[in-house]
Amino acid sequence: MEQTQLEDRKLKEIEHSRKRREILQGFERIADTHAASQVENLEELVKDKEKFDYHFSNMKYYAVVVKSEDYKHRWLEKNCTPGKKILDFACGNGENGIYASTMGADCTGIDISPEGIANATKNAEKLNVADHCRFVVMDGENMTFEGNTFDLAIEYGALHHVELDKALSELARVLKPDGQMICVEALRHNPLIHWYRKRTPHLRTEWEVDHILGVESLDIMRKYFGQVDVKFYHLTVLALVPLRKTFLFRLLLPVLNLVDSILLSTQLVGKYGWIMTVELGHPKK
């Protein structure tokens, strides 16, 4: 993929990703949520601690995403049976595709960032799934796969990096007629959360901030998929972030998760949560 042929916004995405991937080879969402004793070789995966503290200062918030992560993992465990082909869309360092491969699925991960692909490939080798989990540099808005290639697809926090119509059209094309996909995306409706994004421009590109998904994005998804099922997560649990590495966190998390499951059970209030999961099915050809 020739970078000179890419739009300016994509070049900015590549440059932003390069900074992050050169700092952290490991999986982002455990890098500042777990104690070092909980993650093997955590210190080795953070290549520059000072830069990590600056460019990954938002990672601490992912301590509270246990419930949405569990939902994603259950989906993968249910669907990623041996013989299934899964696309890890905008794979980053490869966390989701590698997990799918441990379930037996044959994974292909794509990302516009060469550094991300290099890290993901190394991680697949370390976790002994490289024989059925490969990663390639590719533009998710212009995939080179033939139509009806994949049984499954997954993406995490990628759709606000792309032109949504283009990406969803491509995803519907490369999925088989009975294909399924799970998306995990941040929401833009909570004014406090979005204020934080606006005041931390070093953590994301301007395009990202302006294209965080909202519930209206579900209507765009319905243009390309007959099934669009959404669940909303994480509002009151954000108060536990300062306690993430203490015993109080483990005690209080189930309580506030229960509160959130009640508060965020409808779209009217749910859209003010931090994250949504969307299950897509019946791609429109």
PyMOL commands that set and color helices and strands:
alter all, ss='L'
color gray80, all
select helices_A, chain A and resi 3-5+8-23+28-30+36-38+42-45+49-55+59-64+66-79+95-102+114-126+130-132+159-161+164-174+191-198+201-203+206-210+217-224+236-243+247-263+267-270
alter helices_A, ss='H'
color red, helices_A
select strands_A, chain A and resi 85-89+106-111+133-137+150-156+175-186+225-233+275-283
alter strands_A, ss='S'
color yellow, strands_A
deselect
rebuild
show_as cartoon
